[in-house]
Every structure is written in C-alpha cells, then in structure tokens.
Amino acid sequence: MADLLVRDIEPAVVEKLRRRAAAQGISMEEAHRQLLRSALVGNQAGPQEDFLAYLRSIPKGGAIQFPRAKDGPRPNEF
C-alpha cells in the first residue's frame, strides 16, 4: 500500500478529525483513511459494518427498564 502525507491542514480541520476519531474509538489515521475512502470510492463497509456500528451505539448495562404502574390498567376514554 502507498503512503500519503498531507501538509498544511488547518488546525480546525485537524481538531475535528481528532474528535471524530476519538468518538469512533479509532486512530486519526484510520479516520482519515475512512474519509478518503468514503469520498473517493463510496461506502464499502456494507450492511454488516452498518449493523455493527448500530450495535456499538447501544448503551452498555443491559436492557432499558421502563417504570410500570402497579395499580392496573386505566380505563380508556375515546
């Protein structure tokens, strides 16, 4: 594979890339590769990667619990 060196990038762009990489839990270099791939070749991750990204976005700690009323059902009024 080839190496690519990009010079004279604005500090705001570098900071945004750094934050994006940190949010995804990847290196800045990998974030840069993904951006270039996406812009030039399209999304090659496919449905499986999208599904994995969705699963990773689910909060840890088990199922979400919703409080339930203990006094039984309420009458419906239409």
MMTF fields as JSON, N, C-alpha, C and O atoms, coordinates in Angstrom:
{
  "mmtfVersion": "1.0.0",
  "mmtfProducer": "UNKNOWN",
  "numBonds": 311,
  "numAtoms": 312,
  "numGroups": 78,
  "numChains": 1,
  "numModels": 1,
  "chainsPerModel": [1],
  "groupsPerChain": [78],
  "chainIdList": ["A"],
  "bondAtomList": [4, 2, 8, 6, 12, 10, 16, 14, 20, 18, 24, 22, 28, 26, 32, 30, 36, 34, 40, 38, 44, 42, 48, 46, 52, 50, 56, 54, 60, 58, 64, 62, 68, 66, 72, 70, 76, 74, 80, 78, 84, 82, 88, 86, 92, 90, 96, 94, 100, 98, 104, 102, 108, 106, 112, 110, 116, 114, 120, 118, 124, 122, 128, 126, 132, 130, 136, 134, 140, 138, 144, 142, 148, 146, 152, 150, 156, 154, 160, 158, 164, 162, 168, 166, 172, 170, 176, 174, 180, 178, 184, 182, 188, 186, 192, 190, 196, 194, 200, 198, 204, 202, 208, 206, 212, 210, 216, 214, 220, 218, 224, 222, 228, 226, 232, 230, 236, 234, 240, 238, 244, 242, 248, 246, 252, 250, 256, 254, 260, 258, 264, 262, 268, 266, 272, 270, 276, 274, 280, 278, 284, 282, 288, 286, 292, 290, 296, 294, 300, 298, 304, 302, 308, 306],
  "bondOrderList": [1, 1, 1, 1, 1, 1, 1, 1, 1, 1, 1, 1, 1, 1, 1, 1, 1, 1, 1, 1, 1, 1, 1, 1, 1, 1, 1, 1, 1, 1, 1, 1, 1, 1, 1, 1, 1, 1, 1, 1, 1, 1, 1, 1, 1, 1, 1, 1, 1, 1, 1, 1, 1, 1, 1, 1, 1, 1, 1, 1, 1, 1, 1, 1, 1, 1, 1, 1, 1, 1, 1, 1, 1, 1, 1, 1, 1],
  "groupList": [{"groupName": "MET", "atomNameList": ["N", "CA", "C", "O"], "elementList": ["N", "C", "C", "O"], "formalChargeList": [0, 0, 0, 0], "bondAtomList": [1, 0, 2, 1, 3, 2], "bondOrderList": [1, 1, 2], "singleLetterCode": "M", "chemCompType": "L-PEPTIDE LINKING"}, {"groupName": "ALA", "atomNameList": ["N", "CA", "C", "O"], "elementList": ["N", "C", "C", "O"], "formalChargeList": [0, 0, 0, 0], "bondAtomList": [1, 0, 2, 1, 3, 2], "bondOrderList": [1, 1, 2], "singleLetterCode": "A", "chemCompType": "L-PEPTIDE LINKING"}, {"groupName": "ASP", "atomNameList": ["N", "CA", "C", "O"], "elementList": ["N", "C", "C", "O"], "formalChargeList": [0, 0, 0, 0], "bondAtomList": [1, 0, 2, 1, 3, 2], "bondOrderList": [1, 1, 2], "singleLetterCode": "D", "chemCompType": "L-PEPTIDE LINKING"}, {"groupName": "LEU", "atomNameList": ["N", "CA", "C", "O"], "elementList": ["N", "C", "C", "O"], "formalChargeList": [0, 0, 0, 0], "bondAtomList": [1, 0, 2, 1, 3, 2], "bondOrderList": [1, 1, 2], "singleLetterCode": "L", "chemCompType": "L-PEPTIDE LINKING"}, {"groupName": "VAL", "atomNameList": ["N", "CA", "C", "O"], "elementList": ["N", "C", "C", "O"], "formalChargeList": [0, 0, 0, 0], "bondAtomList": [1, 0, 2, 1, 3, 2], "bondOrderList": [1, 1, 2], "singleLetterCode": "V", "chemCompType": "L-PEPTIDE LINKING"}, {"groupName": "ARG", "atomNameList": ["N", "CA", "C", "O"], "elementList": ["N", "C", "C", "O"], "formalChargeList": [0, 0, 0, 0], "bondAtomList": [1, 0, 2, 1, 3, 2], "bondOrderList": [1, 1, 2], "singleLetterCode": "R", "chemCompType": "L-PEPTIDE LINKING"}, {"groupName": "ILE", "atomNameList": ["N", "CA", "C", "O"], "elementList": ["N", "C", "C", "O"], "formalChargeList": [0, 0, 0, 0], "bondAtomList": [1, 0, 2, 1, 3, 2], "bondOrderList": [1, 1, 2], "singleLetterCode": "I", "chemCompType": "L-PEPTIDE LINKING"}, {"groupName": "GLU", "atomNameList": ["N", "CA", "C", "O"], "elementList": ["N", "C", "C", "O"], "formalChargeList": [0, 0, 0, 0], "bondAtomList": [1, 0, 2, 1, 3, 2], "bondOrderList": [1, 1, 2], "singleLetterCode": "E", "chemCompType": "L-PEPTIDE LINKING"}, {"groupName": "PRO", "atomNameList": ["N", "CA", "C", "O"], "elementList": ["N", "C", "C", "O"], "formalChargeList": [0, 0, 0, 0], "bondAtomList": [1, 0, 2, 1, 3, 2], "bondOrderList": [1, 1, 2], "singleLetterCode": "P", "chemCompType": "L-PEPTIDE LINKING"}, {"groupName": "LYS", "atomNameList": ["N", "CA", "C", "O"], "elementList": ["N", "C", "C", "O"], "formalChargeList": [0, 0, 0, 0], "bondAtomList": [1, 0, 2, 1, 3, 2], "bondOrderList": [1, 1, 2], "singleLetterCode": "K", "chemCompType": "L-PEPTIDE LINKING"}, {"groupName": "GLN", "atomNameList": ["N", "CA", "C", "O"], "elementList": ["N", "C", "C", "O"], "formalChargeList": [0, 0, 0, 0], "bondAtomList": [1, 0, 2, 1, 3, 2], "bondOrderList": [1, 1, 2], "singleLetterCode": "Q", "chemCompType": "L-PEPTIDE LINKING"}, {"groupName": "GLY", "atomNameList": ["N", "CA", "C", "O"], "elementList": ["N", "C", "C", "O"], "formalChargeList": [0, 0, 0, 0], "bondAtomList": [1, 0, 2, 1, 3, 2], "bondOrderList": [1, 1, 2], "singleLetterCode": "G", "chemCompType": "PEPTIDE LINKING"}, {"groupName": "SER", "atomNameList": ["N", "CA", "C", "O"], "elementList": ["N", "C", "C", "O"], "formalChargeList": [0, 0, 0, 0], "bondAtomList": [1, 0, 2, 1, 3, 2], "bondOrderList": [1, 1, 2], "singleLetterCode": "S", "chemCompType": "L-PEPTIDE LINKING"}, {"groupName": "HIS", "atomNameList": ["N", "CA", "C", "O"], "elementList": ["N", "C", "C", "O"], "formalChargeList": [0, 0, 0, 0], "bondAtomList": [1, 0, 2, 1, 3, 2], "bondOrderList": [1, 1, 2], "singleLetterCode": "H", "chemCompType": "L-PEPTIDE LINKING"}, {"groupName": "ASN", "atomNameList": ["N", "CA", "C", "O"], "elementList": ["N", "C", "C", "O"], "formalChargeList": [0, 0, 0, 0], "bondAtomList": [1, 0, 2, 1, 3, 2], "bondOrderList": [1, 1, 2], "singleLetterCode": "N", "chemCompType": "L-PEPTIDE LINKING"}, {"groupName": "PHE", "atomNameList": ["N", "CA", "C", "O"], "elementList": ["N", "C", "C", "O"], "formalChargeList": [0, 0, 0, 0], "bondAtomList": [1, 0, 2, 1, 3, 2], "bondOrderList": [1, 1, 2], "singleLetterCode": "F", "chemCompType": "L-PEPTIDE LINKING"}, {"groupName": "TYR", "atomNameList": ["N", "CA", "C", "O"], "elementList": ["N", "C", "C", "O"], "formalChargeList": [0, 0, 0, 0], "bondAtomList": [1, 0, 2, 1, 3, 2], "bondOrderList": [1, 1, 2], "singleLetterCode": "Y", "chemCompType": "L-PEPTIDE LINKING"}],
  "groupTypeList": [0, 1, 2, 3, 3, 4, 5, 2, 6, 7, 8, 1, 4, 4, 7, 9, 3, 5, 5, 5, 1, 1, 1, 10, 11, 6, 12, 0, 7, 7, 1, 13, 5, 10, 3, 3, 5, 12, 1, 3, 4, 11, 14, 10, 1, 11, 8, 10, 7, 2, 15, 3, 1, 16, 3, 5, 12, 6, 8, 9, 11, 11, 1, 6, 10, 15, 8, 5, 1, 9, 2, 11, 8, 5, 8, 14, 7, 15],
  "groupIdList": [1, 2, 3, 4, 5, 6, 7, 8, 9, 10, 11, 12, 13, 14, 15, 16, 17, 18, 19, 20, 21, 22, 23, 24, 25, 26, 27, 28, 29, 30, 31, 32, 33, 34, 35, 36, 37, 38, 39, 40, 41, 42, 43, 44, 45, 46, 47, 48, 49, 50, 51, 52, 53, 54, 55, 56, 57, 58, 59, 60, 61, 62, 63, 64, 65, 66, 67, 68, 69, 70, 71, 72, 73, 74, 75, 76, 77, 78],
  "secStructList": [7, 7, 7, 7, 7, 7, 7, 7, 7, 7, 2, 2, 2, 2, 2, 2, 2, 2, 2, 2, 2, 2, 2, 2, 6, 1, 7, 2, 2, 2, 2, 2, 2, 2, 2, 2, 2, 2, 2, 2, 6, 7, 7, 7, 1, 2, 2, 2, 2, 2, 2, 2, 2, 2, 2, 2, 2, 1, 7, 1, 1, 1, 1, 7, 7, 7, 7, 7, 7, 1, 1, 7, 7, 7, 7, 7, 7, 7],
  "xCoordList": [0.837, 0.0, 0.882, 2.011, 0.34, 1.068, 0.888, -0.094, 1.841, 1.751, 1.333, 1.663, 0.604, 0.145, 0.412, -0.009, 1.103, 1.402, 0.672, 0.854, -0.153, -0.912, -0.375, -0.318, 0.015, 0.605, -0.348, -1.292, -0.063, -0.763, -2.274, -3.046, -2.68, -4.094, -4.432, -3.676, -5.555, -5.969, -6.156, -6.661, -5.753, -5.888, -7.326, -7.538, -8.306, -9.703, -10.085, -10.847, -9.559, -9.844, -9.189, -9.794, -7.96, -7.25, -7.977, -8.12, -8.433, -9.151, -10.464, -10.823, -11.164, -12.424, -12.164, -12.924, -11.095, -10.732, -10.355, -10.728, -9.619, -9.229, -10.454, -10.53, -11.411, -12.634, -13.466, -14.014, -13.548, -14.309, -13.685, -14.397, -12.372, -11.677, -11.885, -12.144, -11.772, -11.959, -13.372, -13.566, -14.357, -15.748, -15.989, -16.82, -15.262, -15.415, -14.475, -14.571, -13.565, -12.611, -11.554, -11.079, -11.186, -10.173, -9.083, -9.23, -7.998, -6.914, -7.28, -8.173, -6.573, -6.785, -6.437, -7.093, -5.414, -5.006, -6.122, -6.397, -6.761, -7.863, -9.06, -9.726, -9.337, -10.437, -10.17, -11.082, -8.925, -8.529, -8.716, -9.233, -8.299, -8.487, -9.972, -10.351, -10.805, -12.24, -12.859, -13.691, -12.444, -12.96, -12.57, -13.4, -11.314, -10.862, -11.587, -12.039, -11.701, -12.395, -13.837, -14.329, -14.506, -15.905, -16.084, -17.015, -15.199, -15.318, -14.964, -15.557, -14.003, -13.497, -14.036, -14.176, -14.333, -14.749, -16.183, -16.826, -16.681, -18.011, -17.889, -16.796, -19.01, -19.03, -18.895, -19.82, -17.748, -17.528, -17.709, -17.476, -18.121, -18.276, -19.392, -19.286, -20.448, -21.542, -22.484, -22.236, -23.569, -24.597, -24.09, -24.537, -23.149, -22.659, -21.981, -22.219, -21.143, -20.461, -21.465, -21.316, -22.486, -23.52, -24.232, -24.525, -24.512, -25.172, -24.275, -24.741, -22.985, -22.052, -21.954, -21.881, -21.952, -21.923, -23.179, -23.111, -24.322, -25.566, -25.461, -25.833, -24.962, -24.833, -23.888, -24.139, -22.8, -21.852, -22.452, -21.979, -23.49, -24.099, -25.075, -25.487, -25.452, -26.388, -25.675, -24.569, -26.293, -25.639, -25.372, -26.161, -24.249, -23.917, -24.745, -25.24, -24.891, -25.584, -26.867, -27.62, -27.137, -28.326, -29.517, -29.407, -30.648, -31.884, -32.332, -32.049, -33.014, -33.556, -34.836, -35.712, -34.94, -36.116, -37.056, -36.627, -38.319, -39.329, -40.189, -40.632, -40.434, -41.274, -42.715, -43.247, -43.332, -44.711, -45.581, -45.165, -46.776, -47.726, -48.141, -48.323, -48.288, -48.659, -50.147, -50.614, -50.896, -52.313, -53.215, -54.425, -52.699, -53.512, -53.834, -53.411, -54.584, -54.886, -55.855, -56.703, -55.702, -56.62, -57.717, -57.476, -58.906, -59.971, -59.662, -59.135, -59.998, -59.801, -61.011, -62.145, -60.785, -61.871, -61.641, -60.604, -62.604, -62.483, -63.405, -63.424],
  "yCoordList": [-1.181, 0.0, 1.246, 1.239, 2.284, 3.549, 4.386, 4.233, 5.263, 6.225, 7.565, 7.897, 8.327, 9.638, 10.619, 10.399, 11.688, 12.732, 13.991, 14.471, 14.518, 15.733, 16.849, 16.71, 17.947, 19.067, 20.265, 20.342, 21.189, 22.476, 22.337, 22.984, 21.501, 21.342, 22.337, 22.484, 23.009, 23.991, 23.312, 22.191, 23.982, 23.401, 22.998, 21.998, 23.759, 23.417, 22.086, 21.307, 21.829, 20.571, 19.403, 18.344, 19.61, 18.563, 18.252, 17.086, 19.28, 19.079, 18.326, 17.44, 18.681, 17.987, 16.516, 15.644, 16.238, 14.858, 14.112, 12.953, 14.776, 14.146, 13.779, 12.682, 14.701, 14.443, 13.324, 12.473, 13.345, 12.311, 10.931, 9.964, 10.849, 9.584, 9.118, 7.939, 10.038, 9.679, 9.182, 8.226, 9.814, 9.397, 7.994, 7.25, 7.64, 6.316, 5.287, 4.098, 5.741, 4.838, 4.32, 3.192, 5.15, 4.766, 5.832, 6.909, 5.517, 6.483, 7.567, 7.389, 8.687, 9.757, 9.259, 9.616, 8.444, 7.896, 7.05, 7.161, 6.21, 5.385, 6.255, 5.997, 7.28, 8.199, 8.889, 9.066, 9.273, 9.91, 8.938, 9.318, 7.687, 6.67, 6.486, 6.414, 6.411, 6.218, 7.388, 7.195, 8.606, 9.783, 9.776, 10.041, 9.475, 9.425, 8.323, 8.541, 7.144, 6.033, 6.395, 6.144, 6.983, 7.352, 8.396, 8.304, 9.387, 10.47, 10.016, 10.49, 9.104, 8.759, 7.441, 7.29, 6.505, 5.184, 4.871, 4.016, 5.541, 5.237, 4.361, 3.934, 4.101, 3.295, 1.831, 1.235, 1.247, -0.168, -1.01, -2.219, -0.379, -1.123, -2.152, -3.254, -1.8, -2.732, -2.795, -2.178, -3.542, -3.621, -4.193, -3.784, -5.146, -5.748, -4.712, -4.681, -3.864, -2.835, -1.828, -1.359, -1.488, -0.588, -1.203, -0.508, -2.496, -3.181, -3.221, -3.007, -3.496, -3.5, -2.121, -2.007, -1.073, 0.289, 0.554, 1.192, 0.065, 0.222, -0.501, 0.056, -1.728, -2.478, -1.777, -1.753, -1.205, -0.495, 0.771, 1.259, 1.308, 2.536, 2.283, 3.229, 1.029, 0.701, 0.878, 0.369, 1.596, 1.818, 0.505, -0.437, 0.461, -0.73, -0.743, 0.293, -1.926, -2.027, -2.819, -2.855, -3.447, -4.288, -3.561, -2.472, -4.19, -3.673, -2.403, -2.198, -1.584, -0.359, -0.71, -1.383, -0.263, -0.557, 0.644, 1.777, 0.393, 1.436, 1.198, 0.073, 2.241, 2.051, 1.734, 2.321, 0.813, 0.426, 0.745, 0.601, 1.172, 1.453, 0.137, -0.869, 0.152, -1.075, -1.131, -2.083, -0.131, -0.084, -0.633, -0.411, -1.316, -1.94, -0.995, 0.161, -1.493, -0.672, 0.465, 0.361, 1.556, 2.674, 2.557, 2.013, 3.05, 2.988, 3.933, 5.029, 3.484, 4.303, 5.173, 4.733, 6.383, 7.281, 7.725, 8.31, 7.451, 7.849, 8.961, 9.415],
  "zCoordList": [0.0, 0.0, 0.0, 0.492, -0.554, -0.647, 0.614, 1.34, 0.862, 1.954, 1.376, 0.238, 2.173, 1.741, 2.869, 4.004, 2.559, 3.533, 3.098, 1.98, 3.985, 3.681, 4.562, 5.783, 3.947, 4.681, 4.681, 3.894, 5.591, 5.669, 5.829, 5.12, 6.754, 7.072, 8.182, 9.142, 8.047, 9.045, 10.404, 10.472, 11.478, 12.817, 13.156, 13.841, 12.689, 12.981, 12.329, 12.903, 11.14, 10.445, 11.184, 11.352, 11.617, 12.355, 13.659, 14.027, 14.352, 15.618, 15.383, 16.158, 14.328, 14.022, 13.701, 14.123, 12.955, 12.644, 13.924, 14.102, 14.809, 16.075, 16.908, 17.461, 16.994, 17.769, 17.144, 17.843, 15.818, 15.118, 15.372, 15.642, 15.284, 15.529, 16.964, 17.206, 17.91, 19.32, 19.574, 20.326, 18.96, 19.147, 18.592, 19.113, 17.539, 16.931, 17.543, 17.241, 18.403, 19.036, 18.074, 18.21, 17.098, 16.112, 16.08, 16.659, 15.401, 15.287, 14.274, 13.446, 14.361, 13.377, 11.976, 10.997, 11.894, 10.599, 9.984, 8.79, 10.792, 10.287, 9.916, 8.913, 10.715, 10.389, 9.055, 8.248, 8.829, 7.57, 6.41, 5.359, 6.594, 5.544, 5.222, 4.054, 6.255, 6.043, 5.284, 4.399, 5.641, 4.942, 3.468, 2.598, 3.196, 1.802, 1.038, -0.087, 1.64, 1.0, 0.693, -0.407, 1.663, 1.502, 0.405, -0.395, 0.365, -0.621, -2.028, -2.997, -2.153, -3.477, -4.039, -5.253, -3.164, -3.637, -3.228, -3.837, -2.223, -1.7, -0.475, -0.103, 0.141, 1.36, 1.0, 0.447, 1.312, 1.034, 2.284, 2.261, 3.37, 4.616, 4.492, 5.029, 3.794, 3.59, 4.767, 5.803, 4.613, 5.661, 6.973, 8.045, 6.895, 8.134, 9.015, 10.222, 8.435, 9.223, 9.768, 10.896, 8.983, 9.482, 10.679, 11.652, 10.616, 11.715, 12.942, 14.061, 12.736, 13.857, 14.492, 15.716, 13.674, 14.21, 15.038, 16.088, 14.562, 15.321, 16.664, 17.697, 16.658, 17.907, 18.874, 20.079, 18.355, 19.219, 19.813, 20.84, 19.176, 19.672, 20.819, 21.49, 21.058, 22.138, 23.474, 23.652, 24.419, 25.714, 26.443, 26.365, 27.149, 27.921, 29.198, 29.641, 29.782, 31.05, 30.977, 31.95, 29.862, 29.78, 29.212, 28.647, 29.376, 28.806, 29.519, 30.699, 28.796, 29.364, 30.11, 29.568, 31.33, 32.146, 32.163, 32.384, 31.933, 31.989, 33.218, 33.453, 34.007, 35.193, 34.79, 33.848, 35.502, 35.205, 36.417, 37.567, 36.126, 37.203, 37.848, 37.163, 39.163, 39.873, 40.177, 40.803, 39.748, 40.098, 38.992, 39.047, 38.023, 36.97, 35.833, 35.831, 34.869, 33.682, 33.996, 34.883, 33.239, 33.369, 32.319, 31.241, 32.606, 31.605, 30.441, 30.629, 29.256, 28.055, 27.816, 28.007, 27.407, 27.028, 25.606, 25.294, 24.735, 23.342, 22.998, 21.854]
}
